[in-house]
Protein backbone atom coordinates (compact mmCIF):
# COMPACT_ATOMS: atom_id res chain seq x y z
CA UNK A 1 0.00 0.00 0.00
CA UNK A 2 1.12 3.57 -0.65
CA UNK A 3 1.43 6.28 1.98
CA UNK A 4 0.90 10.02 1.60
CA UNK A 5 2.69 12.43 3.94
CA UNK A 6 1.25 15.82 4.95
CA UNK A 7 3.41 17.63 2.39
CA UNK A 8 2.07 15.52 -0.50
CA UNK A 9 5.01 13.10 -0.64
CA UNK A 10 4.01 9.62 -1.81
CA UNK A 11 5.83 6.34 -1.24
CA UNK A 12 4.55 3.62 -3.58
CA UNK A 13 5.66 -0.04 -3.53
CA UNK A 14 6.57 -1.43 -6.96
CA UNK A 15 6.93 -5.22 -7.08
CA UNK A 16 8.78 -7.19 -9.79
CA UNK A 17 8.75 -10.99 -9.97
CA UNK A 18 11.34 -12.85 -11.99
CA UNK A 19 12.59 -16.42 -12.05
CA UNK A 20 15.06 -15.38 -9.34
CA UNK A 21 12.29 -14.23 -6.99
CA UNK A 22 10.30 -11.18 -6.07
CA UNK A 23 11.85 -7.74 -5.50
CA UNK A 24 10.05 -4.71 -4.09
CA UNK A 25 11.17 -1.22 -5.02
CA UNK A 26 9.84 1.86 -3.28
CA UNK A 27 9.13 4.78 -5.59
CA UNK A 28 8.81 8.25 -4.09
CA UNK A 29 6.78 10.98 -5.72
CA UNK A 30 5.32 14.38 -4.92
CA UNK A 31 1.57 14.84 -5.44
CA UNK A 32 0.25 18.33 -6.12
CA UNK A 33 -3.16 19.57 -7.20
CA UNK A 34 -3.82 22.74 -9.21
CA UNK A 35 -6.89 24.84 -9.83
CA UNK A 36 -7.89 28.11 -11.50
CA UNK A 37 -8.08 30.75 -8.78
CA UNK A 38 -8.56 34.47 -8.36
CA UNK A 39 -5.19 36.15 -7.74
CA UNK A 40 -4.10 39.69 -6.88
CA UNK A 41 -2.58 41.93 -9.60
CA UNK A 42 -1.33 44.60 -7.16
CA UNK A 43 -0.72 44.72 -3.42
CA UNK A 44 -4.00 45.25 -1.57
CA UNK A 45 -3.81 46.73 1.92
CA UNK A 46 -5.71 45.48 4.96
CA UNK A 47 -9.30 46.82 5.02
CA UNK A 48 -9.15 48.01 1.38
CA UNK A 49 -12.14 47.41 -0.92
CA UNK A 50 -11.20 45.11 -3.82
CA UNK A 51 -12.13 46.08 -7.39
CA UNK A 52 -12.21 44.22 -10.72
CA UNK A 53 -8.97 45.92 -11.81
CA UNK A 54 -7.15 44.33 -8.84
CA UNK A 55 -7.87 40.75 -9.95
CA UNK A 56 -7.03 38.09 -12.52
CA UNK A 57 -7.35 34.32 -12.80
CA UNK A 58 -4.39 31.98 -12.73
CA UNK A 59 -3.71 28.31 -12.10
CA UNK A 60 -2.36 27.84 -8.56
CA UNK A 61 -1.23 24.90 -6.46
CA UNK A 62 -3.65 24.08 -3.62
CA UNK A 63 -2.65 20.56 -2.59
CA UNK A 64 -3.48 20.83 1.10
CA UNK A 65 -5.46 24.05 1.21
CA UNK A 66 -7.95 24.28 4.07
CA UNK A 67 -10.11 26.90 2.29
CA UNK A 68 -11.63 27.42 -1.15
CA UNK A 69 -11.07 30.05 -3.82
CA UNK A 70 -13.84 32.55 -4.54
CA UNK A 71 -14.52 33.57 -8.15
CA UNK A 72 -13.78 37.11 -9.36
CA UNK A 73 -17.46 38.19 -9.04
CA UNK A 74 -17.49 36.87 -5.44
CA UNK A 75 -14.42 38.99 -4.58
CA UNK A 76 -15.37 42.33 -6.18
CA UNK A 77 -16.61 44.82 -3.58
CA UNK A 78 -15.38 42.81 -0.58
CA UNK A 79 -12.80 44.08 1.95
CA UNK A 80 -9.36 42.49 2.42
CA UNK A 81 -9.05 40.92 5.89
CA UNK A 82 -5.25 41.13 5.56
CA UNK A 83 -2.64 42.50 3.16
CA UNK A 84 -2.70 40.60 -0.13
CA UNK A 85 0.47 40.54 -2.24
CA UNK A 86 0.87 40.48 -6.03
CA UNK A 87 0.27 36.98 -7.44
CA UNK A 88 -1.22 35.69 -4.19
CA UNK A 89 -4.40 33.59 -4.53
CA UNK A 90 -7.40 34.87 -2.61
CA UNK A 91 -9.18 32.53 -0.19
CA UNK A 92 -12.67 33.03 1.29
CA UNK A 93 -11.04 33.67 4.70
CA UNK A 94 -9.15 36.66 3.20
CA UNK A 95 -12.42 38.56 2.62
CA UNK A 96 -15.20 40.25 4.52
CA UNK A 97 -18.35 42.10 3.44
CA UNK A 98 -18.46 45.88 3.41
CA UNK A 99 -20.37 46.87 6.57
CA UNK A 100 -23.80 48.48 6.15
CA UNK A 101 -22.89 50.99 8.86
CA UNK A 102 -19.45 52.33 9.81
CA UNK A 103 -18.31 54.14 12.94
CA UNK A 104 -18.67 57.90 12.56
CA UNK A 105 -21.30 57.64 9.80
CA UNK A 106 -24.35 59.91 9.98
CA UNK A 107 -27.49 57.88 10.63
CA UNK A 108 -31.22 58.32 10.86
CA UNK A 109 -32.36 57.20 14.32
CA UNK A 110 -35.93 55.93 14.44
CA UNK A 111 -37.71 55.59 17.78
CA UNK A 112 -41.11 53.95 17.82
CA UNK A 113 -43.19 50.93 16.94
CA UNK A 114 -46.02 49.99 14.51
CA UNK A 115 -48.31 52.82 15.67
CA UNK A 116 -45.92 55.80 15.84
CA UNK A 117 -42.47 56.80 14.74
CA UNK A 118 -40.12 59.68 15.58
CA UNK A 119 -36.85 60.14 13.76
CA UNK A 120 -33.79 62.27 14.29
CA UNK A 121 -30.17 62.36 13.24
CA UNK A 122 -27.22 60.77 14.92
CA UNK A 123 -23.78 59.27 14.52
CA UNK A 124 -22.88 55.56 14.52
CA UNK A 125 -20.56 54.58 17.36
CA UNK A 126 -19.65 51.19 15.83
CA UNK A 127 -19.82 49.34 12.53
CA UNK A 128 -22.29 46.61 11.71
CA UNK A 129 -24.54 44.87 9.20
CA UNK A 130 -28.32 44.98 8.71
CA UNK A 131 -29.89 43.23 11.71
CA UNK A 132 -26.93 43.92 14.04
CA UNK A 133 -27.40 45.76 17.34
CA UNK A 134 -25.25 48.92 17.50
CA UNK A 135 -24.74 52.06 19.56
CA UNK A 136 -25.55 55.49 18.11
CA UNK A 137 -25.17 58.97 19.53
CA UNK A 138 -27.83 61.62 19.04
CA UNK A 139 -26.84 64.73 17.04
CA UNK A 140 -27.06 66.88 20.19
CA UNK A 141 -24.52 64.46 21.75
CA UNK A 142 -26.65 64.11 24.88
CA UNK A 143 -27.56 60.45 24.56
CA UNK A 144 -26.08 57.14 23.44
CA UNK A 145 -28.84 54.81 22.23
CA UNK A 146 -28.78 51.17 21.20
CA UNK A 147 -30.76 49.86 18.27
CA UNK A 148 -30.87 47.53 15.30
CA UNK A 149 -29.61 48.43 11.83
CA UNK A 150 -32.70 48.35 9.59
CA UNK A 151 -31.10 49.63 6.37
CA UNK A 152 -27.91 51.37 5.31
CA UNK A 153 -27.72 54.45 7.53
CA UNK A 154 -30.92 53.66 9.47
CA UNK A 155 -31.00 52.46 13.10
CA UNK A 156 -34.25 51.70 14.97
CA UNK A 157 -34.39 51.83 18.77
CA UNK A 158 -37.16 50.58 21.05
C-alpha atoms as one frame of an Amber mdcrd trajectory, in Angstrom:
protein
   0.000   0.000   0.000   1.124   3.566  -0.651   1.431   6.280   1.979   0.899
  10.021   1.598   2.686  12.431   3.935   1.247  15.816   4.949   3.413  17.632
   2.390   2.073  15.523  -0.504   5.014  13.103  -0.642   4.012   9.624  -1.814
   5.827   6.344  -1.240   4.553   3.618  -3.583   5.660  -0.044  -3.533   6.566
  -1.431  -6.958   6.926  -5.222  -7.077   8.779  -7.191  -9.787   8.752 -10.991
  -9.975  11.343 -12.853 -11.988  12.595 -16.423 -12.052  15.057 -15.383  -9.336
  12.286 -14.229  -6.993  10.302 -11.179  -6.071  11.848  -7.736  -5.501  10.046
  -4.715  -4.094  11.168  -1.220  -5.022   9.836   1.859  -3.283   9.127   4.776
  -5.586   8.814   8.246  -4.093   6.780  10.981  -5.724   5.319  14.384  -4.915
   1.565  14.835  -5.436   0.246  18.327  -6.121  -3.157  19.574  -7.201  -3.823
  22.735  -9.208  -6.894  24.839  -9.830  -7.888  28.113 -11.500  -8.083  30.752
  -8.780  -8.559  34.469  -8.357  -5.187  36.153  -7.743  -4.101  39.687  -6.878
  -2.576  41.928  -9.605  -1.335  44.596  -7.157  -0.721  44.724  -3.419  -4.001
  45.255  -1.573  -3.811  46.729   1.917  -5.708  45.485   4.960  -9.299  46.823
   5.017  -9.155  48.007   1.380 -12.138  47.409  -0.916 -11.198  45.113  -3.822
 -12.127  46.079  -7.390 -12.215  44.224 -10.720  -8.969  45.915 -11.810  -7.152
  44.326  -8.836  -7.867  40.745  -9.947  -7.026  38.094 -12.516  -7.347  34.318
 -12.798  -4.394  31.981 -12.725  -3.708  28.309 -12.100  -2.363  27.842  -8.563
  -1.226  24.902  -6.460  -3.647  24.085  -3.623  -2.645  20.561  -2.587  -3.483
  20.834   1.098  -5.463  24.047   1.212  -7.953  24.284   4.070 -10.113  26.897
   2.287 -11.628  27.416  -1.152 -11.070  30.048  -3.818 -13.842  32.553  -4.541
 -14.515  33.568  -8.146 -13.776  37.110  -9.357 -17.464  38.190  -9.039 -17.490
  36.874  -5.441 -14.420  38.991  -4.582 -15.375  42.331  -6.177 -16.609  44.820
  -3.581 -15.378  42.815  -0.584 -12.803  44.083   1.951  -9.365  42.488   2.418
  -9.046  40.919   5.886  -5.247  41.129   5.555  -2.643  42.499   3.159  -2.695
  40.596  -0.132   0.471  40.543  -2.244   0.874  40.484  -6.028   0.273  36.976
  -7.436  -1.223  35.685  -4.186  -4.396  33.594  -4.531  -7.401  34.869  -2.611
  -9.181  32.531  -0.190 -12.669  33.026   1.289 -11.042  33.669   4.705  -9.153
  36.656   3.204 -12.416  38.565   2.618 -15.200  40.252   4.519 -18.348  42.099
   3.437 -18.463  45.882   3.412 -20.373  46.873   6.568 -23.800  48.484   6.148
 -22.888  50.991   8.859 -19.450  52.334   9.806 -18.313  54.142  12.942 -18.675
  57.902  12.555 -21.300  57.641   9.803 -24.349  59.913   9.984 -27.490  57.880
  10.632 -31.221  58.320  10.859 -32.357  57.204  14.317 -35.935  55.933  14.442
 -37.709  55.591  17.779 -41.109  53.953  17.824 -43.193  50.933  16.943 -46.015
  49.993  14.514 -48.315  52.824  15.672 -45.923  55.801  15.841 -42.466  56.805
  14.736 -40.122  59.676  15.579 -36.845  60.139  13.762 -33.786  62.273  14.291
 -30.172  62.355  13.237 -27.218  60.768  14.916 -23.775  59.274  14.518 -22.876
  55.559  14.518 -20.562  54.580  17.356 -19.647  51.193  15.828 -19.820  49.338
  12.528 -22.285  46.607  11.705 -24.536  44.867   9.202 -28.315  44.983   8.713
 -29.885  43.234  11.712 -26.932  43.924  14.044 -27.402  45.756  17.336 -25.248
  48.918  17.496 -24.741  52.063  19.563 -25.546  55.490  18.107 -25.170  58.970
  19.525 -27.829  61.622  19.038 -26.840  64.727  17.044 -27.059  66.880  20.186
 -24.524  64.459  21.749 -26.652  64.105  24.881 -27.563  60.446  24.559 -26.084
  57.145  23.441 -28.844  54.810  22.228 -28.776  51.171  21.202 -30.763  49.859
  18.266 -30.874  47.528  15.299 -29.612  48.432  11.831 -32.703  48.349   9.589
 -31.097  49.628   6.368 -27.908  51.368   5.313 -27.716  54.451   7.534 -30.920
  53.659   9.473 -31.003  52.456  13.104 -34.250  51.703  14.966 -34.394  51.832
  18.773 -37.157  50.584  21.051
